[in-house]
Amino acid sequence: MSSGIRASRVFVMVVGSGLLFLAGAALAQQGPVAAMFSADQKRDASLADSFLTVEVPATSAASQPLRLYLSAGDLERAFDSPQFRPDAAVVPTNTDVQLRAAAPATQQVLVERAQKWPDVMRDLESQIAARRSQPAIAPRGEPGILRIGLDAFVVRLAAAGSAGSQAPLPKSACLIATDFSNGGAVDRRELFTQGRVREGVAACLAALDAGGAQSVVLPLMGAGSSKTQTNDAMYEGQRTLKECRLINSTAGIALGIHDFAERRRSVREIGVIQWDQEIAGMFKVMTGSQSERAARLAYRAYADQVKDAFRNGLAGQKTTAADLQGSCSGILNVQ
């Protein structure tokens, strides 16, 4: 073998090794929110219109840009898959912070997992008991110890070195009230103005950022949509009402991210998760049915409205019925 051929092979091996190293480094640098976003995009191609990435530039306080991921997925996957598990999560609760209450249903994602680790659950309940011992924030006429949609309460879930650090949980969670312990918030839409959700989300993100979290996920919250959905995906009255609530929730969350983004320090990625099963329940019909094309067009129009509301919020603009050609005035125009 000539020395030239030998040198060429050595060069190819070095280049190949270098490319593998760079690919590995890129994967290692990808945060858990980005990893889950990428995986969820591949899980169900029919939900592709629900995915959006936005980058917020670096600031004087944060040297790196903030990556935002709007996706269709499941909060449970962010908890249960180590490669997708963020440092922190925003989790809906009720105004009394009653963990065993049925409402809101999303808090059970946290509770069901914490209960399997007695030390974690005891510590969580101890932190909540300490919060309850403080004076109630909610004014007269608003039941509970937390004002709905407004107040942020951070709990530690997995201290480093503890037995709980092995639990399928983020290190911390910010609990924000989106319902009452016995339900009923769906009938009080004035409690879910975009301004309330905006303030609560911004407070949660600021508190988690102060704790050093770099990655955060949160589900759509305050929509009250599960109480009105019917089994008929094509029943326009209820489905349209649900669409409006989910768009409104997205808008409020994005406004909160906007308010937080400028003063962030630690957080580098935030994932806003639209529950994929909810979207499927609204728009999926039997393949090959006469209504398939209409359902697909309806879903695409809805997904575009959600993304527009997300972009509006990130720009600091409230989404109104005028942005949706006059639709959803009963919800989007609540002050």
N, C-alpha and C positions, 0 to 999 in steps of 0.2 A: 504494500500500500504506500502510495507516495505521501510525502509530508504535506503536500497541498490538500489532498483529499482528507487526510487525518485532521488537519487544521479546520477544514470546512465542517466536518462532523462535530468537532469539539465546539465550534461556533454555534451550530444548530442546537446542540444540547444546552449550551449556556443560554441562548435566546429562549428556548423552550422552557427551561427552568425559570427564567426571569418572568415569562408570561404567566406561568402557573403561580408564581409568587405574587404577582400583581393581582391576579384574579382572586387569590385567597385573601389578600389584603383588602380588596374591595368588598368582599363578602363580610370580612371581619368588621369593616367600618360601617356597614349597613346597620342601622338601628332596628330594634324589634318592630316598631310601627311600620317602617318601610318594608321590612320583610313580610309582615302580615298582609300589607297592601298588595304586594307583588303576588303573593300566593293566592289571595282571594280573587284577584283579577282572572286567574287561570281556572278557578273552581267552577264558575258558571258564566259562560260567555253571554248568556241572555241578559245579564245584569251589568254589562260593560258600560252602559251609559251612566251608571251611578258612581263612577270613579273619577276623581279629580285630584291633581296635585297642584299646590301653590307654594311658591317660595317667597318668604318675607326677608328683605335684606338685613344684613348685620347692622348693629347699632353701636353706639359708643359704649354701652354696657355689655353687649353680647357680640363677641368677635366673629361668630359664625351665623350664617343665615338660619332662619327658622323654616323647617319644611312642614307643610300641612297636607294631610291626606284625608280626603273625604271618600269613604268606601261603603260597599255593601258587604256586611259580614256579621259576625256574632261576637259579642263581648266575651262569651265563654271561651272562645278560642284564644283570645288574648291572655286569659288567665291560665288556661290549661297547657298551652304549648310553650315550653321554655324559650324557644327561639323567637316567639312573638310577645313574650311577657314584658311589658314596659316597667319603668321604675315606679310609676304611679298611675292611678285611674281616678276619674271623677265618677262617683256612683250615686244615683238618686236614692233618697230615703224619704221618710215622712217627717212631718213637723214635730213629732214627739220622739224621733229617732228610736222607734220601736222596731228592733231588728226582726222580730218574729211576726210582725204584722204582715198582712197579705199585700198591702199597698205601700209603695209601688212595687210591681212584680220584679223589676230589674234588680232591686237590691238583693234578691235571693241568689243572684250569681255570686255575690260576695259571701253571703251568710252560709249557703250550702257548703262552700269550700272551707270556710273558717271553722265550721262545726266539726269537721273531721280532724281538727288539730286542737285538742282541748286547751292547750296553753295559749294558742293564738286567740281562741274565742274568749277565754277568760280575760285576756289582756284587752281585747277589743271592747268587751262589756264594761271593764273597769274604766277605760277611757271615756266611754259614753256616759257612765254614771258620774264621772267627774264633771263632764260638761253639763249634765242635768242639774248638778248642785249649784251651778252658777245662775245668776238672775236671768229670767226669760227675756229674750230680745223682742219677741213678738208683741206688738201693742194690743190693746183691747180690741176685740173683734177678730183677731187672727189667732186661732188656737195653736197650742204647742209651744215648744221652746225655741224653735227656729222659724223665722219668717219665710214663707214659701217663696222659692225662687231666688232668694237673696243671700241667705247666710251660709258661709263656708265653714266646715268643721273637719279638720284633718285628723286622721287616725293613723297610727303606726301599725303595720300588719306583719312585718317580718324583720325584726332587728337582726343585724349581722351577728352570726355566731350562735343565735338561739335555735331551739328546735324548730320554731316556726319558720325559720329561713328556708326550710325545705318544702314548705307548703306551696301549693300552686296559686300564689297570690303576688301581686306587686308589693313593693316595700311599704307603700303608703297609699291611702285613698282619701279623697276629699268628698265628704258626704254633703249633699245639697238637697234640701227638701223640695220635692215636686208633687207631693200629695199629702193627704191626711192619713193617719194610721188606719182609719176605717174607710178610706177611699172618699170619693165625692168631689175631688178637685175638678173632674171633667165638667161638672155643672157650674163651675165658678171660673169662667174664662178670664175674668178681669185679673185673676192672680197670675196669669201667664202672658202678660205683655212682654214684648221683646226687651223692653227696658229692664224688667225684673230678671229675666234669664241672663241678660247681658251682664248685669252687675254681679250675679251669683257666680257665673262662669269665670269672669275676670278675677274675682276674689279667690276662687279655688285655684286657678292657675298660678296666681301670685304666691299663694301659700305653698303650693307644691314646688314652685321654682325656688322659693326661699329655703326649702328643705334639701335642695340639691338635685331634684329630679331632672333628668335629661330627656326622658321620653314619657309621654302621657297619652292615654286614650280616654275617650268619653263617648257614651251612646247619645243618641238624640234623647232629649228629656223635656218634660213639661208639655208633651204633645197631647196626652190624655186620649190617644187615638185608639187604644185597645178596647175602650168601652163602647165604641160605636161601630166597629167593624162587623159585617155580616158574613155569612158563608158564601154569598153570591158576589163574586169579584166584579160582576158587571152591573151591580145595583148602584147606579150613578149617584143617588142622593147621599148615601153613607160614605161611599168611596171618595167622593169629592170633598166631603167634610174632613175625612181623614187626610187627604192630600194637603188641604189647607193647614191643618194642625202641624203636620210634619214639616212643611215648608216654613211655617212660622217658627218652629223649634230650631230649625237649621239657621234661620236668620238671626235669632237671638244668641245662639252659641257663637256664630261668626262675629257678631258685634263684641261679645266678651273677649274673644281671641284678639280682635283688633285693639281693644283697650289695654290688654295685657302685653301685647307684642313689643311695644316700644320700650318697656321697662324690664323686659326679661333679662336674665343673666345665665341661668343654667339650662333651661329647656331648649332642646334642639329640634324635636319633632313632636307633633300632636296629631293623633288620629281621631277623626269623628266618624263613628260607626253607625251607619243606617242598618237596622236589623234586616238581613236578607230575607228571612221568612215573612216579614211583614210586607215587603215589596212584592214578594211572590204571591202572597195572599190577595194583594190588591189587583195584580195585573196578569198573573199566569193563567192560561186556559189550556185546554187539551190541544196538543199538537195536531194540526190538520183540521181543526174545527173552523166553522164559518167565522167565528169571532176572533180568531187568532190574529189576523192582521190589524183589526181595530184595537185589540188589547195592546199589541206591540206599539202602535202609534201613540196610544194613550200613555203608555209607560215612558216612551221617549220624550213626550211633551212634559210629563211630570218631572222626569230626571233633569231636563234642561232648566225647569223652574227652580228646582232645588239647588242646582249649581249656580244659577244666577243669584239666588238669595244668599248663598255662601259667599260669592264674590262681593255682593253689595255690602254684606256685613263686614268683611275684611277691609273694605274701603271706608268703614264707618257710617254707612248709609243704611237706614231702616228700610226694609222691604214692605211695600204697601200694596193694596189691591190694584193700584194703577200700574204697578210693575207686571201684574198678571192680567192685563186687559180688563180690569174691573172685577175679577174673580176674588173670592175669599174676603170680601169687605167686612163680614161679620167677625172675622178673626184677625186679619192682618191690620185692620184699622183701629184695633183696640188701643187706647192710649194708656 
